[in-house]
Amino acid sequence: DKIRKTAGKFGHVSVFSPKRVRDMAAANGLEVEFLTGAFFMRKKGFFLENSKLWMRFNLWFGAMFPSWPGELYWILRKPL
């Protein structure tokens, strides 16, 4: 069984969402210390890729909208 029907036979389709990460942490007795999206858009050769303002915007957007289709980063910790 596939979680997502759109995944090819050996294709990669990410299924991590902020909710899934939080649920996974709770199910394992962990706390979410950090959870953010990574970017709005990246494209090789895009004229803004080397701009500091574009990088800041991408990081801000990822933090504000972590469910946006992109990468998701998290840190989980054992409670003290």
TIVO-2410 file (N, C-alpha, C; in nm, 3 decimals):
# residues 80
REC num residu      c1      c2      c3 atome chaine
REC   1      D   0.084  -0.120   0.000     N      A
REC   1      D   0.000   0.000   0.000    CA      A
REC   1      D   0.087   0.125   0.000     C      A
REC   2      K   0.049   0.220  -0.081     N      A
REC   2      K   0.119   0.348  -0.086    CA      A
REC   2      K   0.042   0.450  -0.004     C      A
REC   3      I   0.115   0.538   0.061     N      A
REC   3      I   0.049   0.647   0.133    CA      A
REC   3      I  -0.010   0.744   0.033     C      A
REC   4      R   0.066   0.770  -0.074     N      A
REC   4      R   0.018   0.859  -0.180    CA      A
REC   4      R   0.013   0.783  -0.311     C      A
REC   5      K  -0.100   0.788  -0.375     N      A
REC   5      K  -0.119   0.715  -0.501    CA      A
REC   5      K  -0.035   0.771  -0.615     C      A
REC   6      T   0.010   0.898  -0.602     N      A
REC   6      T   0.086   0.961  -0.710    CA      A
REC   6      T   0.233   0.918  -0.713     C      A
REC   7      A   0.279   0.847  -0.612     N      A
REC   7      A   0.419   0.803  -0.611    CA      A
REC   7      A   0.438   0.693  -0.714     C      A
REC   8      G   0.545   0.704  -0.791     N      A
REC   8      G   0.577   0.601  -0.888    CA      A
REC   8      G   0.625   0.475  -0.816     C      A
REC   9      K   0.659   0.372  -0.893     N      A
REC   9      K   0.701   0.245  -0.832    CA      A
REC   9      K   0.815   0.265  -0.732     C      A
REC  10      F   0.915   0.341  -0.772     N      A
REC  10      F   1.026   0.370  -0.682    CA      A
REC  10      F   1.043   0.520  -0.662     C      A
REC  11      G   0.938   0.596  -0.691     N      A
REC  11      G   0.945   0.741  -0.680    CA      A
REC  11      G   0.941   0.790  -0.537     C      A
REC  12      H   0.991   0.909  -0.518     N      A
REC  12      H   0.994   0.971  -0.386    CA      A
REC  12      H   0.883   1.076  -0.378     C      A
REC  13      V   0.794   1.057  -0.286     N      A
REC  13      V   0.692   1.157  -0.257    CA      A
REC  13      V   0.691   1.175  -0.106     C      A
REC  14      S   0.726   1.293  -0.062     N      A
REC  14      S   0.734   1.321   0.081    CA      A
REC  14      S   0.595   1.319   0.144     C      A
REC  15      V   0.586   1.261   0.261     N      A
REC  15      V   0.458   1.257   0.330    CA      A
REC  15      V   0.468   1.323   0.468     C      A
REC  16      F   0.576   1.395   0.494     N      A
REC  16      F   0.588   1.464   0.621    CA      A
REC  16      F   0.519   1.598   0.614     C      A
REC  17      S   0.431   1.621   0.709     N      A
REC  17      S   0.364   1.750   0.726    CA      A
REC  17      S   0.392   1.795   0.869     C      A
REC  18      P   0.373   1.923   0.900     N      A
REC  18      P   0.392   1.965   1.039    CA      A
REC  18      P   0.308   1.883   1.137     C      A
REC  19      K   0.185   1.854   1.101     N      A
REC  19      K   0.099   1.774   1.190    CA      A
REC  19      K   0.156   1.634   1.208     C      A
REC  20      R   0.203   1.574   1.102     N      A
REC  20      R   0.258   1.438   1.111    CA      A
REC  20      R   0.383   1.436   1.198     C      A
REC  21      V   0.467   1.539   1.186     N      A
REC  21      V   0.587   1.545   1.269    CA      A
REC  21      V   0.549   1.561   1.416     C      A
REC  22      R   0.453   1.649   1.445     N      A
REC  22      R   0.408   1.667   1.584    CA      A
REC  22      R   0.346   1.538   1.640     C      A
REC  23      D   0.265   1.472   1.559     N      A
REC  23      D   0.204   1.345   1.602    CA      A
REC  23      D   0.311   1.238   1.627     C      A
REC  24      M   0.411   1.232   1.539     N      A
REC  24      M   0.520   1.136   1.552    CA      A
REC  24      M   0.597   1.162   1.681     C      A
REC  25      A   0.623   1.289   1.711     N      A
REC  25      A   0.694   1.324   1.834    CA      A
REC  25      A   0.613   1.282   1.956     C      A
REC  26      A   0.485   1.317   1.958     N      A
REC  26      A   0.399   1.284   2.072    CA      A
REC  26      A   0.390   1.133   2.092     C      A
REC  27      A   0.380   1.058   1.985     N      A
REC  27      A   0.368   0.912   1.994    CA      A
REC  27      A   0.494   0.847   2.051     C      A
REC  28      N   0.607   0.920   2.042     N      A
REC  28      N   0.734   0.865   2.090    CA      A
REC  28      N   0.786   0.936   2.214     C      A
REC  29      G   0.699   1.016   2.278     N      A
REC  29      G   0.737   1.083   2.401    CA      A
REC  29      G   0.840   1.193   2.383     C      A
REC  30      L   0.842   1.255   2.266     N      A
REC  30      L   0.938   1.361   2.238    CA      A
REC  30      L   0.869   1.496   2.228     C      A
REC  31      E   0.947   1.602   2.242     N      A
REC  31      E   0.896   1.738   2.226    CA      A
REC  31      E   0.951   1.797   2.097     C      A
REC  32      V   0.868   1.874   2.029     N      A
REC  32      V   0.914   1.944   1.908    CA      A
REC  32      V   0.984   2.071   1.954     C      A
REC  33      E   1.115   2.076   1.933     N      A
REC  33      E   1.192   2.193   1.973    CA      A
REC  33      E   1.196   2.296   1.861     C      A
REC  34      F   1.195   2.249   1.737     N      A
REC  34      F   1.208   2.338   1.621    CA      A
REC  34      F   1.136   2.273   1.505     C      A
REC  35      L   1.054   2.352   1.433     N      A
REC  35      L   0.982   2.300   1.317    CA      A
REC  35      L   0.959   2.416   1.221     C      A
REC  36      T   1.010   2.405   1.101     N      A
REC  36      T   0.994   2.512   1.004    CA      A
REC  36      T   0.998   2.458   0.862     C      A
REC  37      G   0.938   2.532   0.772     N      A
REC  37      G   0.953   2.504   0.630    CA      A
REC  37      G   1.083   2.568   0.584     C      A
REC  38      A   1.127   2.535   0.465     N      A
REC  38      A   1.256   2.583   0.420    CA      A
REC  38      A   1.250   2.697   0.319     C      A
REC  39      F   1.150   2.698   0.233     N      A
REC  39      F   1.153   2.798   0.127    CA      A
REC  39      F   1.019   2.810   0.057     C      A
REC  40      F   1.005   2.919  -0.017     N      A
REC  40      F   0.890   2.940  -0.104    CA      A
REC  40      F   0.917   2.877  -0.240     C      A
REC  41      M   1.033   2.910  -0.298     N      A
REC  41      M   1.067   2.858  -0.431    CA      A
REC  41      M   1.218   2.858  -0.449     C      A
REC  42      R   1.268   2.751  -0.506     N      A
REC  42      R   1.409   2.746  -0.548    CA      A
REC  42      R   1.411   2.697  -0.691     C      A
REC  43      K   1.496   2.758  -0.771     N      A
REC  43      K   1.509   2.716  -0.910    CA      A
REC  43      K   1.652   2.745  -0.955     C      A
REC  44      K   1.720   2.642  -1.000     N      A
REC  44      K   1.858   2.658  -1.046    CA      A
REC  44      K   1.862   2.761  -1.158     C      A
REC  45      G   1.952   2.856  -1.145     N      A
REC  45      G   1.968   2.958  -1.247    CA      A
REC  45      G   1.874   3.077  -1.232     C      A
REC  46      F   1.783   3.074  -1.135     N      A
REC  46      F   1.691   3.185  -1.112    CA      A
REC  46      F   1.772   3.307  -1.072     C      A
REC  47      F   1.744   3.421  -1.132     N      A
REC  47      F   1.828   3.539  -1.114    CA      A
REC  47      F   1.832   3.590  -0.969     C      A
REC  48      L   1.735   3.556  -0.888     N      A
REC  48      L   1.734   3.601  -0.749    CA      A
REC  48      L   1.802   3.505  -0.652     C      A
REC  49      E   1.843   3.388  -0.699     N      A
REC  49      E   1.898   3.285  -0.610    CA      A
REC  49      E   2.013   3.334  -0.522     C      A
REC  50      N   2.094   3.427  -0.569     N      A
REC  50      N   2.209   3.474  -0.491    CA      A
REC  50      N   2.181   3.604  -0.417     C      A
REC  51      S   2.056   3.646  -0.412     N      A
REC  51      S   2.019   3.770  -0.345    CA      A
REC  51      S   1.993   3.745  -0.196     C      A
REC  52      K   2.050   3.831  -0.111     N      A
REC  52      K   2.027   3.820   0.034    CA      A
REC  52      K   1.879   3.840   0.066     C      A
REC  53      L   1.816   3.935  -0.003     N      A
REC  53      L   1.674   3.961   0.022    CA      A
REC  53      L   1.589   3.841  -0.016     C      A
REC  54      W   1.621   3.775  -0.127     N      A
REC  54      W   1.546   3.657  -0.169    CA      A
REC  54      W   1.563   3.544  -0.067     C      A
REC  55      M   1.685   3.526  -0.019     N      A
REC  55      M   1.712   3.423   0.081    CA      A
REC  55      M   1.633   3.452   0.209     C      A
REC  56      R   1.635   3.576   0.253     N      A
REC  56      R   1.559   3.612   0.374    CA      A
REC  56      R   1.410   3.590   0.353     C      A
REC  57      F   1.359   3.628   0.236     N      A
REC  57      F   1.217   3.607   0.207    CA      A
REC  57      F   1.184   3.458   0.210     C      A
REC  58      N   1.267   3.377   0.144     N      A
REC  58      N   1.243   3.232   0.141    CA      A
REC  58      N   1.240   3.173   0.282     C      A
REC  59      L   1.335   3.213   0.367     N      A
REC  59      L   1.339   3.161   0.503    CA      A
REC  59      L   1.219   3.209   0.585     C      A
REC  60      W   1.181   3.336   0.568     N      A
REC  60      W   1.063   3.389   0.636    CA      A
REC  60      W   0.939   3.313   0.593     C      A
REC  61      F   0.924   3.293   0.461     N      A
REC  61      F   0.807   3.224   0.409    CA      A
REC  61      F   0.799   3.081   0.463     C      A
REC  62      G   0.913   3.013   0.465     N      A
REC  62      G   0.915   2.876   0.517    CA      A
REC  62      G   0.874   2.869   0.663     C      A
REC  63      A   0.914   2.970   0.742     N      A
REC  63      A   0.876   2.974   0.883    CA      A
REC  63      A   0.728   3.004   0.901     C      A
REC  64      M   0.674   3.091   0.817     N      A
REC  64      M   0.533   3.130   0.828    CA      A
REC  64      M   0.437   3.023   0.774     C      A
REC  65      F   0.481   2.951   0.671     N      A
REC  65      F   0.395   2.854   0.603    CA      A
REC  65      F   0.468   2.720   0.588     C      A
REC  66      P   0.491   2.648   0.699     N      A
REC  66      P   0.569   2.525   0.692    CA      A
REC  66      P   0.504   2.413   0.611     C      A
REC  67      S   0.375   2.424   0.584     N      A
REC  67      S   0.309   2.318   0.505    CA      A
REC  67      S   0.322   2.340   0.355     C      A
REC  68      W   0.378   2.452   0.314     N      A
REC  68      W   0.397   2.480   0.172    CA      A
REC  68      W   0.484   2.370   0.112     C      A
REC  69      P   0.456   2.330  -0.012     N      A
REC  69      P   0.537   2.223  -0.072    CA      A
REC  69      P   0.684   2.263  -0.084     C      A
REC  70      G   0.761   2.212   0.000     N      A
REC  70      G   0.905   2.236   0.003    CA      A
REC  70      G   0.964   2.141   0.105     C      A
REC  71      E   1.076   2.176   0.159     N      A
REC  71      E   1.137   2.092   0.260    CA      A
REC  71      E   1.087   2.133   0.397     C      A
REC  72      L   1.087   2.039   0.488     N      A
REC  72      L   1.045   2.063   0.625    CA      A
REC  72      L   1.161   2.020   0.715     C      A
REC  73      Y   1.200   2.107   0.807     N      A
REC  73      Y   1.308   2.076   0.900    CA      A
REC  73      Y   1.255   2.074   1.041     C      A
REC  74      W   1.303   1.980   1.122     N      A
REC  74      W   1.258   1.974   1.261    CA      A
REC  74      W   1.367   1.919   1.351     C      A
REC  75      I   1.352   1.952   1.480     N      A
REC  75      I   1.437   1.897   1.585    CA      A
REC  75      I   1.343   1.846   1.694     C      A
REC  76      L   1.360   1.721   1.731     N      A
REC  76      L   1.281   1.660   1.838    CA      A
REC  76      L   1.376   1.628   1.954     C      A
REC  77      R   1.329   1.648   2.076     N      A
REC  77      R   1.411   1.622   2.194    CA      A
REC  77      R   1.333   1.541   2.297     C      A
REC  78      K   1.408   1.466   2.377     N      A
REC  78      K   1.348   1.400   2.493    CA      A
REC  78      K   1.320   1.509   2.597     C      A
REC  79      P   1.204   1.502   2.663     N      A
REC  79      P   1.178   1.601   2.769    CA      A
REC  79      P   1.277   1.584   2.884     C      A
REC  80      L   1.311   1.693   2.948     N      A
REC  80      L   1.405   1.687   3.062    CA      A
REC  80      L   1.336   1.643   3.188     C      A
***
